[in-house]
Amino acid sequence: MERKNIDWSNLGFGYVKTDLRYVANYKDGQWDDGVLTDNNMIEMSECACVLQYAQTCFEGLKAYTTEDGRIVCFRPDLNAARMADSCRRMKMPVFPEERFIEAVRKVVKANAEWVPPYGSGASLYIRPYMFGIDSIIGVKPANEYQFRIFVTPVGPYFKGGVKPLTLRISDYDRAAPRGTGNIKAGLNYAMSLYAIVDAHEQGYDENVYLDSGSRTYIEETGGANIIFITKDGKLVTPKSNTILPSITRRSLLHVAAEYLGLEVEERPVELAEISEFAECGLCGTAAVISPVGKIVDHGTEICFPSGMTDMGPVTKRLYDTLRDIQMGKITSPEGWILEIM
C-alpha cells in the first residue's frame, strides 16, 4: 500500500477530504444496508430536523499505524456504546453497535492510504455522526435519520504539542443538572463556542467549567476531561453525572492502576483544592493528554508544580504508556485494539 503524498509531521487538526465515507439511512422504522460513497456533500430539506432543533450526536476516535505496520483502531466498541446512549437520550434510533464497529472497519480500510505512518505524530481521525434529516416544523423528533462516518488525517489537537496549557475558570455553564452533559450531542458543543472564542481572545487555551448547581466543583473543559495528580502520585479525576464519559479517561484510569501501579480515585473535585495538586492534564481522543501549567480563576493564577515547560512526570508516564498500547509497542488489555489490516 502506498500512502498519500502528505507532509504528515506538519498536519494540523483540520478537515481533509479523503476518498470514501460511509452512509446509512433510517426510514420506515429500519436502517438500510449502508454504502461507501465518494460524495462528501449532504443534501437535505431546509426544514430538516437537525437544522431546526439540533437533533444530532457524534463520536470521535482514531486509527493508527502501529510499530509493526498494522492499521488499528482504539476501543471502537466504547464509541459504539456511547453513541447508542446519546441516541437514546436524543430520541434517535440506535445504530446497532456491531454495525457501528463494522462501518468503522470498512471506512478506515477504504481510506488506508490516508492513515499516517508510524512515528509521524499524526493519526486518522474518525468521525461517526447521526442527525434527523426529514422535514420537521413542530418541536418533536425526526422520523428519518442519516448515520455517516468520514475520516481525515490530523496532527495534534493543540498547537505546540506538549507545551503546557493555560486554562481559565469560565463564568458560563457547560451543562445543567439532569441535562445532556453526559452525552456527545452537538448542542453541548454549540453552547461552548462563545466561551472558547472569548477565552482565546483573552489569551487562554481553554475554559474550565464548574458544576452549574453550586459552581464549586470542577467538571471538564469544552473539549476534554480533566485529570489531576496529587503530590504523592495518585490519579484523581472529577466525578459527576454531567461529565462526558471520556474513553481516553477511562483507559488512563486502567493504565494508571494496572500498568503503573498508581492509586486512582474518581470523586467530586472542589475548585478550592486544585492548588494542592502537583500536575494537571486534559484528556480525550483528540488530544490524548495535554498538560496544564496553570488555571486562572478570575485573575488568581493557580500554578502547578509541574510548570509551564514540560509535561509532569506522572502525566508523562501515563501518556507514554497509553500511546505505547495504541501503537502496539506494549501488550494491550484484551479487546482494546481493533485490527483493520
C-alpha positions in Angstrom: 0.0 0.0 0.0 1.3 3.4 -1.0 0.3 6.3 1.3 -0.8 9.7 0.1 2.0 12.3 -0.5 1.4 14.4 2.6 3.7 16.2 5.0 2.4 14.1 7.8 4.6 15.7 10.5 3.1 19.1 9.9 -0.6 18.3 9.7 -2.9 20.5 11.7 -6.2 19.4 13.3 -8.5 20.1 10.4 -10.6 18.5 7.8 -9.0 17.0 4.7 -11.4 15.3 2.2 -10.5 11.6 1.9 -11.6 9.1 -0.8 -14.7 7.4 0.8 -17.1 7.8 3.6 -19.9 5.5 5.0 -23.6 6.4 4.8 -26.7 4.6 6.2 -30.3 5.9 6.2 -33.1 5.2 8.6 -36.6 5.2 7.2 -39.9 3.5 8.0 -38.5 2.1 11.2 -35.4 0.4 9.9 -31.8 1.1 8.8 -30.8 0.3 5.2 -27.7 -1.7 4.4 -25.3 1.3 4.2 -22.8 2.2 1.5 -19.4 3.7 0.9 -19.5 6.7 -1.3 -17.1 9.3 -2.7 -19.7 12.1 -2.3 -18.9 14.2 0.7 -21.9 16.5 0.3 -25.2 16.2 2.1 -28.5 17.2 0.6 -31.5 17.9 2.9 -34.6 19.9 3.2 -34.3 23.5 4.6 -36.7 22.2 7.3 -34.6 19.2 8.2 -34.9 18.5 12.0 -31.2 18.8 12.5 -31.3 22.4 11.2 -34.3 23.4 13.2 -33.9 21.6 16.5 -30.2 20.4 16.6 -31.2 16.7 16.8 -27.7 15.3 16.2 -24.9 13.4 18.0 -21.4 12.3 17.1 -18.4 10.4 18.1 -14.6 10.7 17.7 -12.0 8.0 17.5 -8.7 7.4 15.7 -6.9 4.9 13.6 -3.1 4.5 13.9 -0.2 2.7 12.2 1.5 0.5 14.8 5.2 -0.1 15.2 4.9 -3.3 13.2 2.9 -1.7 10.4 -0.6 -2.7 11.2 -3.5 -0.3 11.0 -5.6 -0.4 14.1 -8.4 1.4 16.0 -8.5 2.0 19.7 -11.6 0.7 21.6 -14.3 1.4 19.0 -16.7 -0.7 21.0 -16.9 2.0 23.6 -17.6 4.6 21.0 -20.4 2.5 19.7 -21.9 2.1 23.1 -21.6 5.8 24.0 -23.2 6.8 20.7 -26.1 4.4 21.5 -26.5 6.1 24.8 -26.5 9.5 23.1 -29.1 8.4 20.6 -31.4 7.1 23.3 -31.2 10.4 25.2 -31.9 12.4 22.0 -34.8 10.1 20.9 -32.9 8.9 17.9 -32.8 5.3 16.6 -29.7 3.4 17.8 -27.4 2.4 15.1 -26.6 -1.2 16.1 -23.3 -1.4 17.9 -21.9 -4.3 15.9 -22.7 -2.4 12.7 -21.0 0.7 14.0 -17.8 -1.2 14.5 -18.0 -2.8 11.1 -18.7 0.5 9.5 -15.6 1.9 11.2 -13.6 -1.0 9.9 -14.9 -0.5 6.3 -14.3 3.2 6.1 -10.8 3.0 7.6 -9.8 0.2 5.3 -11.2 2.1 2.3 -9.0 5.1 3.2 -5.9 3.1 4.2 -3.7 5.4 2.1 -4.7 8.3 4.3 -3.6 6.7 7.6 -0.4 8.5 8.7 2.8 6.3 9.0 4.1 5.2 12.4 6.3 7.8 14.1 4.8 10.8 12.3 2.9 12.0 15.3 -0.3 12.1 13.2 -3.3 9.8 13.1 -6.5 9.2 11.1 -9.4 10.9 12.9 -12.7 9.0 12.5 -16.0 11.0 12.9 -19.2 9.0 13.2 -22.3 11.1 13.4 -26.1 10.9 13.1 -28.8 13.5 12.5 -32.5 13.9 11.9 -32.9 14.6 8.2 -36.6 14.8 7.3 -38.7 18.0 7.4 -39.9 18.8 11.0 -41.6 22.1 11.8 -43.2 21.1 15.1 -41.0 20.5 18.1 -40.6 16.7 18.0 -38.1 14.1 17.0 -37.4 13.4 13.3 -38.8 10.3 11.6 -35.9 9.8 9.3 -32.2 9.8 10.1 -28.8 9.5 8.5 -25.7 7.9 10.0 -22.4 8.8 8.5 -18.7 8.3 9.1 -15.9 10.3 7.5 -12.2 10.1 8.2 -9.5 12.8 7.9 -5.7 12.7 8.7 -4.9 15.0 11.6 -2.0 16.3 13.6 -2.0 17.4 17.3 -5.3 18.9 18.6 -3.5 21.7 20.5 -0.8 23.6 18.5 2.6 23.4 20.1 2.3 19.7 21.0 3.0 19.1 24.7 3.5 22.7 25.7 1.5 23.1 29.0 -1.8 24.9 28.6 -3.2 27.9 30.4 -6.9 27.5 31.3 -9.4 29.8 32.9 -12.4 29.2 35.1 -15.4 30.0 32.9 -18.3 32.2 34.0 -20.5 30.1 31.7 -22.1 26.7 32.4 -21.3 23.8 30.2 -24.3 21.5 31.3 -27.3 21.7 33.5 -28.0 19.1 36.2 -30.1 16.3 34.7 -29.3 17.8 31.2 -27.3 16.4 28.3 -23.7 16.9 29.6 -23.0 13.2 29.8 -23.8 12.5 26.1 -21.9 13.6 22.9 -24.6 15.8 21.4 -23.8 18.6 19.0 -25.8 21.1 21.1 -23.4 20.7 24.0 -20.6 22.0 21.9 -22.6 24.8 20.2 -23.1 26.4 23.6 -19.4 26.4 24.3 -18.4 28.3 21.1 -18.9 31.7 22.5 -16.8 30.9 25.6 -13.9 29.3 23.8 -13.6 32.1 21.3 -13.6 34.6 24.2 -11.0 32.5 26.0 -8.7 32.5 23.0 -9.2 36.3 22.6 -8.2 36.7 26.2 -5.1 34.6 25.8 -6.3 31.3 27.3 -6.1 27.9 25.7 -9.4 26.5 27.1 -12.2 27.0 29.7 -12.7 25.0 32.8 -16.4 24.6 33.6 -17.8 24.3 37.1 -20.9 22.4 38.1 -23.9 24.7 37.3 -25.6 23.9 40.6 -23.2 25.2 43.2 -20.3 26.4 40.9 -17.8 25.0 43.4 -16.8 21.7 41.7 -14.6 21.2 38.7 -16.3 19.4 35.8 -14.4 19.4 32.5 -13.3 21.7 29.6 -15.1 22.4 26.4 -13.4 19.5 24.6 -11.8 17.2 27.1 -12.0 15.6 30.6 -9.6 16.8 33.3 -7.2 14.7 35.4 -5.1 15.7 38.4 -2.1 14.1 40.0 -1.6 14.5 43.8 1.8 15.3 45.3 2.0 11.6 46.4 1.3 10.3 42.8 -2.4 9.5 43.0 -4.5 10.0 39.9 -7.7 11.9 40.6 -10.4 12.7 38.2 -13.7 14.6 38.7 -16.9 12.6 39.1 -20.2 14.0 38.0 -23.3 12.8 36.1 -22.9 15.8 33.8 -19.4 15.0 32.6 -18.9 13.2 29.2 -17.6 9.7 29.9 -14.3 10.0 28.0 -13.0 6.8 26.6 -9.4 8.1 27.0 -10.0 9.0 30.7 -11.4 5.6 31.4 -8.5 4.0 29.6 -6.0 6.1 31.6 -7.6 5.0 34.9 -7.0 1.4 33.9 -3.4 2.1 32.7 -2.6 4.0 36.0 -3.9 1.2 38.2 -2.9 -1.9 36.2 0.2 -0.9 34.3 1.8 1.8 36.6 0.5 0.6 40.0 -0.9 4.0 40.9 -3.8 4.7 43.2 -6.8 6.1 41.3 -9.8 8.0 42.5 -12.9 9.3 40.8 -14.6 11.8 43.1 -16.0 15.3 43.1 -13.1 17.8 43.0 -13.6 21.2 44.5 -12.3 24.3 42.9 -10.8 25.3 46.2 -8.5 22.2 46.3 -6.9 22.3 42.9 -3.9 24.4 44.2 -3.0 21.3 46.2 -2.4 19.1 43.1 1.1 18.6 41.6 0.0 18.0 38.0 -3.0 18.6 35.7 -3.9 17.4 32.2 -6.7 17.4 29.7 -7.5 14.0 28.2 -9.6 13.0 25.2 -9.5 11.2 21.8 -8.2 14.3 20.0 -5.6 15.4 22.5 -4.8 12.1 24.3 -3.3 14.1 27.2 -2.3 17.8 27.0 -0.5 19.1 30.1 -1.9 22.1 32.0 0.6 24.5 33.5 -1.9 26.8 35.3 -5.5 27.7 35.8 -6.6 31.3 36.2 -9.5 31.9 38.5 -10.7 35.5 37.8 -7.2 36.9 38.0 -5.8 34.5 40.5 -3.2 32.2 39.0 -3.1 28.6 40.2 0.3 27.3 39.0 1.0 23.6 39.1 4.5 22.5 40.3 5.0 20.6 37.0 5.4 24.0 35.4 4.9 25.7 32.1 7.7 23.9 30.2 7.1 20.2 30.2 4.6 17.5 30.9 4.7 16.4 34.6 6.5 13.2 35.3 3.4 11.1 36.2 1.3 12.5 33.4 4.2 11.7 31.0 4.3 8.1 32.2 0.5 7.8 31.7 0.7 9.4 28.2 3.7 7.3 27.1 2.1 4.0 28.4 -1.3 4.7 26.7 0.4 5.7 23.4 2.6 2.6 23.5 -0.6 0.5 23.9 -2.2 2.3 21.0 0.9 1.9 18.8 1.4 -1.8 19.6 4.7 -1.3 21.4 3.3 -3.0 24.6 0.6 -5.6 25.0 -2.9 -4.1 25.3 -5.7 -5.3 27.5 -8.0 -7.8 25.7 -10.4 -6.1 23.3 -8.8 -2.7 23.3 -7.3 -2.8 19.8 -9.3 -3.5 16.7 -7.0 -4.6 13.8 -8.2 -3.2 10.5 -5.4 -4.5 8.2 
